[in-house]
Amino acid sequence: MSRYTYYHVLYVGMINIMMFVPSLLIRDRFNGAVSGMLVAMVIGTILSLGTMACFERFPGLGFPEICDRYTPHWFSQINILFAALCLWLPAGIIVIYAYSETVRMFFYPDINPFLNLGLMATAAVWACSRSTRTVQFIHEVMVILSSPLLILFIMKAIFNENINWDAIRYVAGYVNKPPSFDTIVASTFLFSGYLSLLIFNRLYTVGFKFRFRWVVPLFGVLFLLVTFFVPIGFHGTVAVQNYVYLWSMTADSMMTEYGFINRVLFVFLLLFTGLSLLFVMNTWHTTIMLLRYSINGATQVEEDPVPWINVWLGVGIGLLALLFMRVINLERNQHFSEGWLVLRFFVEIYFLFLMLYFVRKQKKEQVHL
């Protein structure tokens, strides 16, 4: 069962490639990005493994139930609503807007941007309104189908004959620069897939253990190094900062000879379309489940038929995404994303300390029993 959490860690590590994390790292490549990444590896490992160990002690319970058990109801409500409205909801909106614009620019630039976003949002709303167990099965199928090709393309990029290892070594030499805070914040996002446990921990039964948990920091470190160094190897230490769609241009620098596939870019974008919708489905489903708990109390992991409140909340979130497009552009979205990454960083630290407090309270209960 613990494999499902690793699926979340894997696709979050992959989806960062098409978000604003690479741009933030590249921006500070001469000013503390390398040392900041090293610090982020340590912090991300502690946050992910620490939080997973805490949730392991509460099988079958999500964050709302645990919070309700050990804190006053008003405090629990504040935490649940904050997680839903300030962490998970904007995460999905940021990604679906950014990726709908990326796909539109490369595939069909003449289409109405609202129509394009509306089509993607419709698919995401349908998926996120399903039951938690259904969402989990969708994750497994999508990750298993898309990961092999994506990993193949990443390996092709690493071992490409056109990659300039001298440029990579040159930038890596700036490891002695003091770490950049923005780089630390952005880099820790690659370890953040474990946060899905806020809701998906409900699926785990009594006695489960996270086996092979060392793969979480391993995924984070590998994707972080690839995210940062591969574009530098393809585009050079200076020219790499000139690209708006950095990894799209990196993918377009590669060609394959596998059947009808010639330009890697088109397959790369199609695969990341699926991954971006997977990310949006997860974040919006978590938002719906948190809001439902805040309104009605406990929810079930299996619900057939799907409650209409899921659908209406999903439709409301989709309309918010369209409104978001109305008032923002790609440049503002990047600034908004940077602010969200900073908020997420401190919220992850806060959640770890909160979960440690819950574990302590649980131990005291067990002693008294």
N, C-alpha and C positions, 0 to 999 in steps of 0.2 A: 504493500500500500504506500510506503514512503516514496516510491518512485514518482508519484504524482507531484510531490513537492519539488523534486528535481526537474520535472518537466517545466515548472514555473520558473525555476532558476535558469534553465537552459534558454527558454524563449525570451526572457527579459534580457539576458546577456546578448542574444542575437539582435533583438529589436533596437538596442541602443545604437547600433551601427547607423540606423536611418534616422535617429533623433539628433538632438543638438549636442550630445556628449562629445562626439569627435571634434566638432568645431570649437568647443570650449577648450579641449585639450590642445588642439593645434594652435589656438590663439596664444597659449602660454608655453609653447614648446621650448622657448629660450629663457623663460622666466619662472621656472619652478614646476613645470608639468611633470617631469620625470621623477623628481623627489616626491612631489605630491601624489603621484600614482603609487609609489612605494608605501607612503603613509596610508593611503586609502586601502591598499591591500590588507594591511594589518587591521585597520578599523572595520572594514567590511567583513573580514573573517570573524572578528569578535562579535559584531552585531548579529551576523547571520547564525553562527553556531550557538551563541548565547540565547538568542530568542527561540531557536528551534528546540534547544534543550528545555527551555521553560514550557513551551507548548506541549512537549512530549509528556509532561506530567499531568496534562488535562485532556486526555483522549475523549473525543466526542463532544467537546465544548469549543465554541468559537470565542473570540475576544469579548463580544457583548455579554455572553453568559458568565464568563469568568469575572469580568468587571462588575457585573451586577451582584455576584456572590460575595465579593470582598470589599466593595466600596458603597457609599450611599447612592441611592437611585439618581439623585440630581447630578452627582459627579459622574456616574456611569453614562447618563444621557449626554452630558457635555462631551465626553470622550468619544462616544459613538457618533454623534452628529459632526463633531470636528473631523474625525477620520473619514466620514462619508463625503462631506461637502468641501473640505479643504485639501484632502489628500487623494482620494480615489476618483471622485467626480472630475476634477480638472485634469488628472492624468490622462484619462480616456479622451477628453475633449481636445487636449493639446496634440495628442498623437493622431487622432482621426483627421483633424484639420491639416496638420503638417503633411501627413502622408497623402491625403486626398489632393492637395496642391502639387505634391511631387509627382504623383501618378499622372495628374492632368497635364503637367508641363511636358512630360516625356511621351505620353501615349496619345492624348487628344486635347491639345491646347485650346481648341476652338469651342469646347463644350462649356456650357454655363457652369461656373464653379459651385453654385448652390445646388444644381442638379446632381453634379458629381458627388458632392458631400452628402446630399440627401440619399443617394443610392447606397453609399457605404454605411451611412447611419442607419438606414432601414435594415440592412443585414445585421448590423451590430445590435440593434434594438431587439430583433427577433431572437438572436442567440443569447443575449444577456438576460432575457426574461424567462429562460428555461429554468428548471430546477437545478440545484447545486450539483447533484450527481450527474445530470446530463451535461452541464457545463464542463465538469471534470472529464467526462468521456470524450467530449469534443476536443479538449486540450490534448489528450493522449493521441487521438487520431491525427490531428493537425501537426503535432510535433514530430511524430513518427514519420509522416509523409514528407514534411518539408526539411527536416534536419539533415538527412543524408546529402541532398543536393547543395544545401547551403554550406555544409562543412566541406564538401568537395570543392566548391568555388573558393572558399577561404584558403584551403590547402593549395589550390592552384595559384592563388595570389601570393602566398608565402614562398612557394618554390618557382615562381615565374622568373624566366630568364631576364626579363626587363626590369626587375626590381633592383634598386640601387642600394646595396648594403652599406656603402660608404656614407650615404646620407643618413641612414638609420644610426650608424655608429657615431656620426657627428652630433646628432641631436641627443643621443643617449649620453654623450659626454657632458651634458649640462646637468647631470645628476647632482652636482655639488651646489647648485643654486637652491636657495631656501624654498620649501614647498609652497605652492600657491593654494590659497584657501578654496578658490573656485574649482581648481583641479581636483582637490580632495573631495569636495562635495559632489562634483560630477562623476568622479570615478567610483565612488561607493554605490552609485545607482546600479552598477553591473551586478552587485551582490544582493539586490533588493527583491529577488523573486520569492524569497522566504516569507515576505509580508502577506502572501496569499493565505497563510495560516490563520489570519484573523477570521476568516470565514470557513475555509476548507479544512481546518482542523476538526470540524464537526464530522467529517467523513471517517476519521480514524477511530478504530475500536480499542477497547481496553487491552493493554498489553503490547501495543505496537511500539516499535523502536525505529529511529532513523538510522538505518544501516548505511554504511559507506558515505557518511556525512562529509567526509573530506572532499567529495566531488564538488561541493558548493564553492569553497574558495578556489578550487582548481578551475572550474568554469569561469569564475570571476576574473582570475588572473590571466587566463589564456585569452579571453575575449577583450580584456583591457589592453593587453599588449598588441593584439591584432588591430583593434580599433585605432590605436594611436600610431603605430609604426608602419603599417602597410601603406597608408596613403602617402606618408613621407617618402617611402621607398619608391613609389611610382611617380610622384610629382616633384620631388626635390624638397629641400629644406625651406626654400623661399616661396616657390610657386604654389605650394600646397595651400597657402592661406588665401589664394585667389578664387577658390571654388565655393559656390553657394551650396551645391548638391555634391558634397565631397565624395561620399562613398558611391554615389551613382556614377560619377566621373571615373572613379577608380575601377568600378565594375566594367565600364565601357572601355577601359584600357586593356581588357583581356578578351581573348577569342578562344573558342573551343573547336574541336573537330569531331564532336559527338553527334552523329546523325545530322538532323536538320538544325541543330543549335549551332549558331555561329557567333553572334554577339551575346556575351554573357549578360549584358545589361537588361535585356527584355525578360529573360527567365529570372534574373535577380530581382527585378521589380515585381514580377508576378508572385514570387515566393514571399517577398516582404509585404505584399498586399495581404496575403493570408495571415502572416504573423502580426501585422498591425491590427487587423480585425480581431485576432485572437487576444491581443493585449487589451483592446477596447472592450471586448466581451467580458474579460476577466474583471477589469476595473469597474465597469458599469454594473456587472452582476454583484460585485462586492458592495457597491454603493446602494443598490436596491435592497440587498439583504440587511445592511446596516440600518437603512431608513425604515424598513419593515419592522425590524426589532424595536426600534425607537417608538414606532407607532402602535404595534400590536403585540409586542413581546416575542416569545420564542417562535422560530420558524423551522420547518422540516427540510431535510436534505433531499427528500424525494416527494414530489408533489405532482399528482396526475388527477385531473387536468391542472395546468399551470394557473395560479390565481390571477385574476384580472388586475390586481394591484401591481403585479410585476410588469404587466404590459403597459399600464398607464404611467407608471414611474419611468419605464424605459422610453416611452414616447416623449415624456417631459424632458428627459435628458437629451434625446435626439434633437428636440427643438432648441434646447440651450446651445447645442453644438452649432446649429444654423445661426442662432443669434450671435454666437461668438465670432463666426466668420464675418458677420455684418459689421462688427466694430473693430476688427483687427486685421493685420496683414502679417506677412512672414517675418518681417523685422520685429514687430511688436510681439509676435508669438515667441520669438527667440528670447526676448527679454522676460516675457511671462514664464517661459520654461526655466530660465535660469533662476528666477525667484522661487518657482515651485521646487526645483532641485535643492535649494537651500532649506526651504521649509521641510521637505521630506527628510533631509539629513538629520535635522534636530528632532523631528517626530520619531524617527527610528531609534534614536538614543533614548528619548523619553519612553517609548514603548518597552524597550529592554529593561529599563529601571522599574517600570510599572509591573512588568511580568516577573521580575525578580522579587518584587514586593508580594505579588500573589503567591509565588512559590513559598516564600517565607511564612505567609499566613496559612497555607495549606499544611506545611510541616507542623506548625503549632497546633492545628486542628487534630492532626494524626497523633501528636504526643498526648493530647488530652483524652483522646479515645482509648 
